[in-house]
Amino acid sequence: MLTGKIQSLQVARFTPFGAYLKVGEEEVLLPNKFVTESLKIGDFLEVFLYTDSLDRPVATTQKPLGEIGEILALNIVSIQDNGCFLDLGIDKDIFMPSKNPKRFQIGQSVVVVLTNDKQNRLIAKLGIKERLLPFKGSLKYKKVTILPFETTPLGIGCVVNQKYYGLLYKNQIYSPLQIGKQSSAYIQKVRSDGKLDLSLKAFEDLNKEKERLLQIIKDKQNLELDFNSPPQEIYTICQMSKKSFKTLINALLKESKIIIVQSSQDPQRKSICLS
């Protein structure tokens, strides 16, 4: 009997404990609290199957936050010696095994994959990175759904479209990005190993950003920034990441719209003005 999935099952019989539903040649109990007065033998209803505290398969009409095989973010509701319990959106919380559960906090959001253990119990597991597949093909600038799940020295690792690994580099992140909060991004590059470099801005947006940066340079006459300027200084003046700034400046240089000159304020720095 497959647990962890929403299924349409038929009512086989009623007992003092609830309704039994057909699952192939087997039956599973739908407890009385989920049995409505109008329900009758032969009716079909959508239920979610999981195991109770005694590891027995049981059905519920409550809708879980995810199903088996899905990668998603869940909140920690309690911490035990061998793992944590997470809120799955149904009466029974789901267990996440961990060798070091004390590193987590109640209320913290963690990104996990839902799977079954050897006893067919639905559990949540960390270590999703090794489950992600290499991306095949070339879909540069395609919009994708991302789920940030880890912070690395290079930036933030994301699950892309529930299947692939993508990276948002630190200097590409110009606004706070929350681990476990789903959002959108764009494929900037497909690496040889199938991992994806991501951008938070679309290609069309980059053209708009280029025009916006050109206007900033025009308004200031001399933009006192260069490629060695600190990321925070660039963001304060231009509201963009340092990586985007360098990309746009190089594009404007190639188009001969700007020139880089010696700064009039600091001999150790350069400034940018219209050509």
SVG drawing of the C-alpha trace seen along z (x, -y; Angstrom):
<svg xmlns="http://www.w3.org/2000/svg" viewBox="-26 -66 72 74">
<polyline fill="none" stroke="black" stroke-width="0.4" points="0.0,0.0 1.6,-3.3 1.5,-6.0 2.4,-9.6 0.0,-10.2 -3.4,-11.7 -5.7,-9.1 -9.3,-8.6 -10.6,-5.6 -14.0,-3.9 -15.9,-3.3 -16.1,0.5 -17.7,0.6 -18.5,-1.2 -17.4,-0.3 -17.6,-2.0 -14.1,-3.4 -14.8,-4.9 -15.1,-4.0 -12.8,-1.4 -11.7,-2.3 -10.6,0.1 -6.9,-0.1 -6.6,2.7 -7.1,6.0 -6.5,4.2 -8.5,1.7 -7.5,-1.4 -9.3,-3.1 -10.7,-6.7 -11.3,-7.7 -14.7,-8.8 -13.6,-12.5 -13.3,-12.6 -16.5,-10.6 -19.5,-12.8 -23.1,-11.9 -23.7,-11.9 -20.9,-9.4 -22.2,-6.0 -20.8,-2.6 -19.6,-2.9 -18.7,-6.6 -15.3,-7.8 -13.4,-10.5 -9.9,-12.0 -7.8,-11.0 -4.1,-11.2 -2.5,-8.0 0.1,-7.9 1.0,-5.8 -0.3,-6.5 1.7,-6.3 1.5,-2.5 2.8,-2.4 -0.6,-1.4 -1.8,-2.9 -4.5,-5.4 -6.4,-7.9 -7.3,-11.5 -9.3,-14.1 -6.9,-16.8 -4.7,-18.2 -0.9,-17.8 1.6,-20.5 3.3,-18.0 3.3,-14.4 5.9,-11.7 8.8,-12.6 8.3,-16.4 11.0,-18.8 9.5,-21.5 10.1,-23.7 8.5,-22.7 8.6,-24.2 10.1,-22.5 7.5,-22.0 9.6,-19.9 13.1,-18.6 14.0,-15.1 17.3,-13.3 17.3,-11.6 15.6,-14.2 12.9,-16.8 9.2,-16.8 7.9,-19.0 4.4,-20.4 3.0,-18.6 -0.4,-20.3 -2.2,-17.3 -2.9,-16.1 0.3,-14.0 3.6,-15.7 6.3,-14.2 9.6,-13.0 13.0,-14.2 15.9,-12.1 19.1,-14.0 22.4,-13.0 22.6,-16.5 19.1,-17.9 20.2,-20.4 21.6,-22.6 17.9,-23.4 15.4,-25.6 11.7,-25.3 9.9,-27.4 12.9,-27.1 12.0,-26.3 14.0,-23.4 14.0,-22.2 13.4,-18.4 12.3,-15.7 9.3,-13.5 10.1,-9.8 9.3,-6.4 11.6,-4.6 12.2,-0.8 9.0,-0.3 7.0,-2.3 6.6,-5.2 6.5,-8.7 9.5,-10.7 11.3,-13.9 14.9,-13.8 17.7,-16.4 20.5,-15.9 18.4,-16.8 21.4,-18.0 22.5,-14.5 18.9,-13.9 19.0,-16.7 19.6,-15.9 22.0,-17.5 20.2,-19.9 20.4,-18.8 19.9,-21.3 20.3,-25.0 17.5,-27.2 19.3,-30.5 17.1,-33.2 14.2,-30.7 12.1,-31.6 12.2,-28.9 10.8,-28.3 13.5,-28.2 13.5,-27.0 16.6,-28.3 17.9,-25.6 21.5,-26.2 24.1,-29.0 27.5,-28.3 30.7,-30.4 29.7,-31.3 26.1,-32.2 22.8,-30.4 22.0,-27.0 18.5,-26.4 16.3,-23.6 15.2,-24.5 11.8,-23.3 11.8,-20.5 14.6,-18.7 17.9,-20.6 20.6,-22.4 21.1,-26.1 23.3,-28.8 22.7,-32.4 26.1,-34.0 26.5,-36.4 27.2,-39.4 24.1,-38.6 21.8,-38.9 20.7,-42.5 17.8,-41.9 17.3,-39.5 16.6,-35.9 15.0,-33.7 15.9,-30.0 12.8,-27.9 10.8,-30.6 9.9,-29.8 10.4,-32.4 11.4,-32.9 14.7,-33.3 16.2,-33.0 18.7,-30.6 21.9,-32.6 24.2,-29.7 24.1,-25.9 27.4,-24.6 29.2,-21.6 28.2,-19.5 24.5,-20.3 24.3,-22.8 22.7,-26.1 23.9,-29.7 20.9,-31.8 19.9,-35.4 17.0,-37.2 16.5,-39.4 15.2,-38.5 17.2,-39.3 14.7,-42.1 15.1,-43.5 18.9,-43.7 18.3,-46.0 16.1,-48.2 18.8,-48.2 21.4,-49.2 19.3,-52.2 18.7,-53.0 22.4,-52.9 23.1,-55.1 20.7,-57.7 22.4,-57.6 25.7,-58.3 24.1,-61.1 22.6,-62.6 25.8,-62.5 28.0,-63.5 30.8,-61.6 29.8,-58.4 32.4,-57.8 32.4,-54.0 34.6,-51.5 35.0,-47.7 36.9,-47.8 34.1,-49.6 32.5,-47.7 29.2,-45.9 27.3,-47.9 28.5,-51.2 27.4,-50.1 24.0,-49.0 23.5,-52.2 24.0,-54.4 22.7,-52.1 20.4,-49.6 22.0,-46.6 24.5,-43.9 28.2,-44.3 28.0,-41.5 25.2,-43.2 27.0,-46.6 30.2,-45.1 28.1,-43.3 26.2,-46.5 29.3,-48.7 31.2,-46.4 28.1,-46.3 28.0,-50.2 31.8,-50.3 31.4,-48.0 28.6,-50.2 30.9,-53.2 28.3,-55.0 30.6,-55.6 34.3,-55.9 36.3,-55.2 38.5,-58.1 40.6,-59.0 38.5,-60.0 38.7,-63.6 38.1,-62.8 40.4,-59.9 43.6,-59.3 43.4,-55.6 40.1,-55.1 38.3,-55.5 35.0,-57.1 32.6,-56.7 31.2,-59.4 29.4,-59.6 31.6,-59.3"/>
</svg>
